[in-house]
Amino acid sequence: MTLVHNFPFFSILLCMAAGIFTSVLKQRAAKALTFAVVAAVLVLSALTLRLTLTLEDAYAFMMGHFPAPWGNEIRIGRLEALMATGFSAVMLISLIAGMWHTPTVVSEQKVNLYCIMIDLALAAVLVLIYTNDLFTVYVFIEIMTIASCALVVVRQNGHTLVAITRYMIMHLFASGLLLMGIAMLYGITGHLLMVPLHDAVAHIVQTGEHMGPLTVVIGLITAGLTIKSAMFPFHGWAPDTYAFAPPLSSAILSGIISKSYIFVLIKFFYRVIGMDVIVSQQITPFLFVCGVSGMIIGSILAISQRDIRRMIAYSSVAQIGYIYMGLGIGTDAGVEAALFQMLVHAAVKSLLFLSAYELINVSGDRKRFRYLHGAGYRNVPAGIVFTIAAMSMVGIPFTGGFIVKLNLAISGIAMGGWMRALVLIALALSTLLNSVYFLHTVVSIYRKPTQEMEYPQVQKTPPHVAAALFVSALFIIYLGVGSEPILRVIETGLRTFS
């Protein structure tokens, strides 16, 4: 085993150590350490991805070299390394583009706490991607929940307090469902490590013994993770949480953290239960119906918003619907499209929130559309990158969103029958609805403001922030024109995922 094989473990350890040291540093040093750690994690993840591309199969890393059940284990394959690289890249760009807003929304006394929570959130994301142990999944989901709450409530006003209360209620309920499911699964199998669990579940399915409890386990864990990822109709906590959080927090929560829960769900389906069992238990039709409903209803709710932040937040519900529709198709092609959508949405959603806050900043801190007229001229970089991100959401060619919808359509067509018609109708209708509210927003920010509207002079967007936004926009375009290598990594990685 070479040094590179240890990089996933080093990445997790770096983030957790940063959370400790950040607490005793001065503010400027705390920010610098957080930036350095996220950048280091991106480099380590990219090198890990390069390593996995040379390997035929995934490899396991035992913590302290102790085998289960005494030690813990992480598993590293192409899919895990790709997601870790993509999420850490989005995190770094979000930090560069969003951290400069923190003095206006985070008090001086809480900057260190804010940096600690960012470090812990990234550590939890990496653990959920790599871990091969269900109890570790639960522990770090709780760490992520605490970190997410702190990232929102650090901006203390009435809206955030109400939003975070709703967030805590829903997420604690989901954590309870998840813990009950894991406890029941341990009770009928005697294992928490995913590979022995898969063998035990296969034995249960073969013999028919404990099939009732196994069905309950699948339902509990699926429900817990879908609530945490804001799948319709369990999305009620998401819009206010995303809309009223600090801009950097909104980018992290909607772009990265929500996808981590879905990745755990995919891992549970493939590596623990087996996708054939999930299909036979009628889980995929449920996910498909919820996904399609989220695509349509989330878009309708987004159209009705007059606050740009809430519009973007409700569009997240619609975009999460695309992921669950892909999972609900129940084939490898559908899951591959869902995984690609996770990468695209992570990049696009973080860019939308960050660029929207730049447009709000030059509009007197006003969020309603009528005050945003001309914002695209007052802040040219933010206007351009918001437009590119909006085009991806609609599914305009040469953007990542177009490739997502194309792959979902192809996977639906391959199913034939009513599934083919329903997938194509849902994609067409949701694309039309996406066009309504995103093109309306783009028109609003370039519309000539009324003469009586006055806008105060504000600090211009720093060059490094504009550069970060443009890099993210270029990444979205790359996902549209250069998606083939990434799709190939997802396809080959999924083969060795179980």
PEFEN-V300092 format. One record per residue. N is the residue number from 1. RES is the residue in one small letter. PHI is phi as a letter, one per 20 degrees, with the letter a starting at -180 (none if undefined). PSI is psi in whole degrees, 0 to 359 (* if undefined). OMEGA is omega as a letter, one per 20 degrees, with the letter a starting at -180 (NA if undefined). Layout:
n:res:phi:psi:omega
N:RES:PHI:PSI:OMEGA
N:RES:PHI:PSI:OMEGA
This chain:
n:res:phi:psi:omega
1:m:none:126:a
2:t:e:175:r
3:l:f:324:a
4:v:f:329:r
5:h:f:336:a
6:n:e:352:a
7:f:f:321:r
8:p:g:318:r
9:f:f:318:r
10:f:f:321:a
11:s:f:314:r
12:i:f:315:a
13:l:f:321:r
14:l:g:313:a
15:c:f:317:a
16:m:f:323:r
17:a:f:321:r
18:a:f:322:r
19:g:f:328:r
20:i:f:309:a
21:f:f:329:a
22:t:f:331:a
23:s:f:338:a
24:v:d:3:a
25:l:e:163:r
26:k:f:163:a
27:q:g:312:a
28:r:f:319:r
29:a:f:325:r
30:a:f:316:r
31:k:f:316:a
32:a:f:318:r
33:l:f:318:r
34:t:f:315:r
35:f:g:315:a
36:a:f:319:a
37:v:f:316:r
38:v:f:320:r
39:a:f:319:r
40:a:f:320:r
41:v:f:321:r
42:l:f:315:r
43:v:f:314:r
44:l:f:320:r
45:s:f:319:r
46:a:f:320:r
47:l:f:324:r
48:t:f:319:r
49:l:f:317:r
50:r:f:320:r
51:l:f:313:a
52:t:f:333:r
53:l:f:342:r
54:t:e:351:a
55:l:e:148:r
56:e:e:334:a
57:d:c:169:r
58:a:f:165:r
59:y:c:155:a
60:a:d:147:r
61:f:c:118:a
62:m:e:127:r
63:m:f:123:a
64:g:m:9:r
65:h:m:26:r
66:f:d:127:r
67:p:f:160:r
68:a:f:150:j
69:p:e:4:a
70:w:e:329:a
71:g:d:172:r
72:n:d:163:a
73:e:b:138:r
74:i:d:155:a
75:r:c:131:a
76:i:c:118:r
77:g:c:185:a
78:r:f:319:a
79:l:f:315:r
80:e:f:315:a
81:a:f:322:r
82:l:f:314:a
83:m:f:320:r
84:a:f:320:r
85:t:f:314:a
86:g:f:314:a
87:f:f:320:r
88:s:f:327:r
89:a:f:316:r
90:v:f:320:r
91:m:f:316:a
92:l:f:314:r
93:i:f:320:r
94:s:f:320:r
95:l:f:314:a
96:i:f:317:a
97:a:e:337:a
98:g:d:340:a
99:m:f:333:a
100:w:f:346:r
101:h:e:345:a
102:t:g:325:r
103:p:f:335:a
104:t:e:342:a
105:v:c:345:a
106:v:c:125:a
107:s:f:157:a
108:e:g:327:a
109:q:f:345:a
110:k:d:6:a
111:v:f:316:r
112:n:f:317:r
113:l:f:319:r
114:y:f:316:r
115:c:f:322:r
116:i:f:315:a
117:m:f:326:r
118:i:f:316:r
119:d:f:315:a
120:l:f:323:r
121:a:f:316:r
122:l:f:321:r
123:a:g:315:a
124:a:f:320:r
125:v:g:314:a
126:l:f:319:r
127:v:f:315:r
128:l:f:328:r
129:i:f:317:a
130:y:e:332:a
131:t:f:150:r
132:n:d:19:a
133:d:c:128:a
134:l:f:324:a
135:f:f:324:r
136:t:f:323:r
137:v:g:311:a
138:y:f:316:a
139:v:g:314:a
140:f:e:340:r
141:i:f:322:r
142:e:f:320:r
143:i:f:317:r
144:m:f:322:r
145:t:f:315:r
146:i:f:314:a
147:a:f:319:a
148:s:f:318:r
149:c:f:317:a
150:a:f:324:r
151:l:f:333:r
152:v:e:310:a
153:v:f:351:r
154:v:f:336:r
155:r:e:88:a
156:q:e:103:r
157:n:b:178:a
158:g:g:318:a
159:h:f:314:a
160:t:f:326:r
161:l:f:319:r
162:v:f:316:a
163:a:f:317:a
164:i:f:333:r
165:t:f:314:r
166:r:f:319:r
167:y:g:311:a
168:m:f:318:a
169:i:f:311:a
170:m:f:318:a
171:h:f:326:r
172:l:f:323:r
173:f:f:315:r
174:a:f:322:r
175:s:f:323:r
176:g:f:316:r
177:l:f:318:a
178:l:f:315:a
179:l:f:319:r
180:m:f:319:r
181:g:f:316:r
182:i:f:319:r
183:a:f:317:r
184:m:f:320:r
185:l:f:320:r
186:y:f:324:a
187:g:f:325:a
188:i:e:349:a
189:t:d:330:a
190:g:m:15:a
191:h:c:154:r
192:l:c:338:r
193:l:f:140:a
194:m:f:325:a
195:v:f:309:r
196:p:f:326:r
197:l:f:316:a
198:h:f:318:r
199:d:f:319:r
200:a:f:320:r
201:v:f:320:r
202:a:f:322:r
203:h:f:319:r
204:i:f:315:a
205:v:f:322:a
206:q:f:319:a
207:t:e:339:a
208:g:n:359:a
209:e:e:137:r
210:h:m:25:r
211:m:f:325:r
212:g:f:305:r
213:p:g:325:r
214:l:f:320:r
215:t:f:319:r
216:v:f:319:r
217:v:g:313:a
218:i:f:317:r
219:g:f:317:a
220:l:f:312:a
221:i:f:320:r
222:t:f:315:a
223:a:f:316:a
224:g:f:316:a
225:l:f:328:r
226:t:f:326:r
227:i:f:315:a
228:k:f:333:a
229:s:e:5:r
230:a:m:39:r
231:m:f:137:r
232:f:f:135:j
233:p:e:22:a
234:f:e:30:a
235:h:e:0:a
236:g:g:331:a
237:w:f:339:a
238:a:f:311:a
239:p:g:312:a
240:d:f:323:r
241:t:f:313:r
242:y:f:322:a
243:a:f:323:a
244:f:d:1:r
245:a:f:163:r
246:p:g:152:a
247:p:g:318:r
248:l:f:320:r
249:s:f:318:r
250:s:g:318:r
251:a:f:318:a
252:i:f:314:a
253:l:f:309:a
254:s:f:329:a
255:g:e:324:a
256:i:d:307:a
257:i:f:319:r
258:s:f:328:a
259:k:f:332:r
260:s:f:320:r
261:y:f:320:a
262:i:f:322:r
263:f:f:321:r
264:v:f:320:r
265:l:f:316:r
266:i:f:319:r
267:k:f:319:r
268:f:f:317:r
269:f:f:312:a
270:y:e:314:a
271:r:e:335:a
272:v:d:305:a
273:i:e:315:a
274:g:o:128:a
275:m:f:330:r
276:d:f:324:r
277:v:f:320:r
278:i:f:317:r
279:v:f:317:a
280:s:f:334:r
281:q:e:6:r
282:q:m:30:r
283:i:f:321:a
284:t:f:319:r
285:p:f:323:r
286:f:f:313:r
287:l:f:322:a
288:f:f:313:a
289:v:f:316:r
290:c:f:321:r
291:g:f:312:r
292:v:f:318:r
293:s:f:319:r
294:g:f:320:r
295:m:g:317:a
296:i:e:307:a
297:i:f:323:r
298:g:g:321:r
299:s:f:320:r
300:i:f:318:r
301:l:f:324:r
302:a:f:321:r
303:i:f:326:a
304:s:f:354:a
305:q:e:148:r
306:r:d:357:r
307:d:d:125:a
308:i:f:326:r
309:r:f:317:a
310:r:f:328:r
311:m:f:314:r
312:i:f:322:a
313:a:f:316:r
314:y:f:331:r
315:s:f:334:r
316:s:f:321:r
317:v:f:318:r
318:a:f:318:a
319:q:f:326:r
320:i:f:328:r
321:g:f:324:r
322:y:f:319:r
323:i:f:314:a
324:y:f:333:r
325:m:f:319:r
326:g:f:316:r
327:l:f:323:a
328:g:f:338:r
329:i:f:328:r
330:g:n:12:r
331:t:d:164:r
332:d:f:323:r
333:a:f:319:r
334:g:f:319:r
335:v:f:322:r
336:e:f:318:r
337:a:f:322:r
338:a:f:318:r
339:l:f:320:r
340:f:f:322:r
341:q:f:327:r
342:m:f:318:r
343:l:f:314:a
344:v:f:313:a
345:h:f:325:r
346:a:g:315:a
347:a:f:314:a
348:v:f:315:a
349:k:f:318:r
350:s:f:321:r
351:l:f:321:r
352:l:f:312:a
353:f:f:315:a
354:l:f:317:r
355:s:f:326:r
356:a:f:320:r
357:y:f:329:r
358:e:f:320:r
359:l:f:322:r
360:i:f:321:a
361:n:f:324:r
362:v:e:9:r
363:s:d:29:r
364:g:m:28:a
365:d:m:28:r
366:r:d:138:a
367:k:d:345:a
368:r:f:150:a
369:f:g:325:a
370:r:f:339:r
371:y:e:350:a
372:l:e:1:a
373:h:g:128:r
374:g:n:1:a
375:a:f:329:r
376:g:f:337:r
377:y:e:327:r
378:r:f:333:r
379:n:c:89:a
380:v:f:312:a
381:p:g:316:a
382:a:f:321:r
383:g:f:318:a
384:i:f:311:a
385:v:f:327:r
386:f:f:319:r
387:t:f:317:r
388:i:f:316:r
389:a:f:319:r
390:a:f:320:r
391:m:f:322:r
392:s:f:320:r
393:m:f:321:r
394:v:f:327:a
395:g:o:32:r
396:i:f:139:r
397:p:g:153:a
398:f:m:16:r
399:t:c:162:a
400:g:f:325:a
401:g:f:326:r
402:f:f:317:a
403:i:f:322:r
404:v:g:309:a
405:k:f:325:r
406:l:f:314:a
407:n:f:323:r
408:l:f:320:r
409:a:f:317:a
410:i:f:317:r
411:s:f:326:r
412:g:f:319:r
413:i:f:322:a
414:a:f:336:r
415:m:f:327:a
416:g:m:179:r
417:g:m:213:a
418:w:f:332:r
419:m:f:319:r
420:r:g:311:a
421:a:f:318:a
422:l:f:320:r
423:v:f:313:a
424:l:f:320:r
425:i:f:316:a
426:a:f:317:r
427:l:f:318:a
428:a:f:314:a
429:l:f:317:a
430:s:f:324:r
431:t:f:319:r
432:l:f:315:r
433:l:f:320:r
434:n:g:318:a
435:s:f:322:a
436:v:f:307:a
437:y:e:332:r
438:f:f:319:r
439:l:f:327:r
440:h:f:319:r
441:t:f:317:r
442:v:f:318:r
443:v:f:321:a
444:s:f:318:a
445:i:f:345:r
446:y:d:5:r
447:r:f:143:a
448:k:f:126:r
449:p:f:155:r
450:t:f:153:a
451:q:f:328:a
452:e:f:351:a
453:m:f:125:r
454:e:d:140:a
455:y:c:127:a
456:p:f:155:r
457:q:f:131:r
458:v:c:167:r
459:q:f:132:r
460:k:f:155:r
461:t:f:124:r
462:p:g:150:a
463:p:g:322:a
464:h:f:329:r
465:v:f:314:r
466:a:f:320:r
467:a:f:318:r
468:a:f:318:r
469:l:f:318:r
470:f:f:322:r
471:v:f:317:r
472:s:f:320:r
473:a:f:320:r
474:l:f:326:r
475:f:f:321:r
476:i:f:318:r
477:i:f:320:r
478:y:f:321:r
479:l:f:340:r
480:g:e:321:a
481:v:d:340:a
482:g:c:36:a
483:s:f:342:a
484:e:g:312:r
485:p:f:321:a
486:i:f:317:r
487:l:f:325:r
488:r:f:321:r
489:v:f:317:r
490:i:f:316:a
491:e:f:311:a
492:t:f:326:r
493:g:f:325:a
494:l:f:330:r
495:r:f:326:a
496:t:d:15:a
497:f:f:328:a
498:s:e:*:NA
